[in-house]
Amino acid sequence: MIDIEVYKGDITQLELDALVNAANNHLWMGAGVAGAIKRAGGREIEAEAVSKGPIPVGHAVVTGAGRLKARYIIHAAVMGLDLATDAGKIRQTTRNSLLRANELGIASLAFPALGTGVGGFPIDECARIMIGEVLTYSSEKTGLKKVVFALFNEKAYRVFKQELDRQSAKPF
């Protein structure tokens, strides 16, 4: 079983094996979480990511983490250059990020709220989808021990915390 936590603060400050970047499919790192990761970790993260793209929306690739405390960045292409996303893309991107983590033997991972910034996706629906996907994945054989949902503001933190409490209370 994966330990799931909700954290309010800057994802770039977490000391975990990997951080997930809410990316576009060309893997350019401009605004939002991507911009914060590039500013804190260095431009080499973006250079390595772009060299692996473009990738299909819904897929994820891994790079080093530059100057960050994490070892890896998982670039989750939750949208294309049109900056549009939907429930299916968020579900697939979450799943593929978990699969990349497992392939690398990663024990701890942090997700932002995928698609809710630039993509404009509703935070409550994002929380339902992402938490549900992690809970479903946690029943599979995996080396992943800890998943943190890192939310930058109070509203997003509360929404994810309430959704985690709600889904954790349901019998599987």
C-alpha positions in Angstrom: 0.0 0.0 0.0 1.2 3.5 -0.9 1.3 6.1 1.8 -0.6 9.2 0.3 -0.1 12.7 1.8 -1.4 16.1 1.0 1.2 19.0 1.4 0.7 22.7 1.2 3.7 24.5 -0.2 6.3 24.6 -3.0 6.8 21.3 -4.7 10.4 22.2 -5.6 11.3 22.2 -1.9 10.4 18.5 -1.3 13.1 15.9 -0.7 11.7 13.0 -2.5 13.0 10.7 -5.2 11.0 12.4 -8.0 8.8 15.4 -8.7 6.1 15.4 -11.4 6.1 18.4 -13.7 2.7 19.4 -15.3 4.0 19.6 -18.8 2.9 20.3 -22.4 3.7 17.7 -24.9 6.7 19.6 -26.3 8.1 19.7 -22.8 8.9 23.4 -22.8 9.0 24.8 -19.3 7.3 28.2 -19.1 4.8 29.1 -16.4 3.2 27.4 -13.4 4.8 24.3 -11.9 7.1 23.9 -14.9 8.5 27.4 -14.5 9.0 26.9 -10.8 10.9 23.7 -11.4 13.1 25.3 -14.1 13.8 28.4 -11.9 14.7 26.3 -8.8 16.5 23.4 -10.6 18.1 25.0 -13.6 17.6 25.3 -17.3 19.4 22.0 -17.9 16.1 20.3 -16.8 14.2 21.9 -19.7 17.1 21.2 -22.2 17.1 17.5 -21.3 13.2 17.4 -21.4 12.9 19.1 -24.8 15.5 16.7 -26.2 13.1 13.9 -25.4 10.1 15.5 -27.0 7.6 16.1 -28.4 5.7 13.2 -26.8 2.0 12.3 -27.1 -0.4 14.0 -24.6 -0.9 11.6 -21.7 2.6 10.2 -21.8 5.5 11.0 -19.4 9.3 11.1 -19.7 12.0 11.4 -17.0 14.9 13.7 -16.7 17.5 14.6 -14.0 16.4 17.2 -11.4 19.3 19.7 -11.7 19.9 21.6 -8.4 16.7 20.3 -6.8 16.7 17.9 -3.8 14.9 15.3 -5.9 16.7 12.9 -8.1 14.3 12.9 -11.1 11.7 15.0 -12.7 8.8 13.1 -14.4 7.5 15.4 -17.1 3.8 14.5 -17.5 2.3 15.8 -20.7 -1.2 16.7 -19.5 -1.8 19.1 -22.4 -0.7 20.0 -25.9 0.3 23.4 -27.2 -3.4 24.3 -27.2 -3.1 24.3 -23.3 -6.4 22.2 -23.1 -6.8 19.2 -21.0 -9.6 16.9 -19.8 -10.4 14.1 -17.4 -9.1 11.4 -19.6 -5.7 13.1 -20.2 -5.3 13.8 -16.5 -6.1 10.1 -15.6 -3.7 8.8 -18.3 -0.9 11.2 -17.4 -1.2 10.3 -13.7 -1.0 6.6 -14.5 1.9 7.0 -16.8 3.8 9.1 -14.2 3.3 6.2 -11.7 4.5 3.7 -14.3 7.7 5.8 -15.0 8.4 6.0 -11.2 8.0 2.2 -10.9 10.3 1.6 -13.8 13.0 3.6 -12.1 12.5 2.0 -8.7 11.4 5.3 -7.2 10.1 5.0 -3.7 8.7 8.6 -3.2 7.0 10.9 -5.7 5.2 14.3 -5.6 2.4 15.4 -7.9 1.1 18.9 -8.5 -2.6 19.3 -9.3 -2.2 18.4 -13.0 -4.0 20.6 -15.5 -5.5 23.0 -13.0 -3.2 26.0 -13.6 -2.6 26.9 -17.2 -5.0 24.1 -18.3 -7.9 25.5 -16.3 -9.2 22.1 -15.2 -11.5 22.2 -12.1 -9.5 21.4 -9.0 -12.2 19.2 -7.4 -12.5 17.0 -10.4 -8.7 16.8 -10.7 -8.4 15.7 -7.0 -11.0 13.0 -7.6 -9.3 11.6 -10.7 -5.7 11.8 -9.4 -6.3 10.4 -6.0 -8.5 7.7 -7.4 -5.8 6.7 -9.9 -3.1 6.6 -7.1 -5.3 4.5 -4.9 -6.1 2.1 -7.7 -2.4 1.9 -8.6 -1.5 1.2 -5.0 -3.2 -2.2 -5.1 -0.7 -3.3 -7.8 2.8 -4.6 -7.2 5.0 -1.5 -7.0 8.1 -0.3 -5.2 6.5 3.1 -4.8 6.0 3.7 -1.0 4.9 7.4 -0.8 3.0 9.8 -3.0 2.6 13.4 -2.0 0.1 15.8 -3.6 1.9 19.2 -3.3 -0.6 22.1 -3.6 0.6 25.7 -3.6 -2.5 27.4 -2.2 -4.9 26.8 0.6 -8.0 26.1 -1.5 -6.3 23.4 -3.6 -4.8 21.9 -0.4 -8.3 21.7 1.3 -9.9 20.2 -1.8 -7.2 17.5 -2.1 -7.3 16.7 1.6 -11.1 16.4 1.7 -11.0 14.1 -1.4 -8.2 11.9 0.0 -10.2 11.6 3.3 -13.4 10.7 1.3 -11.8 8.1 -1.0 -9.7 6.6 1.8 -12.8 5.9 3.7 -14.4 3.9 0.9 -13.8 0.1 1.0 -12.1 -1.2 -2.1 
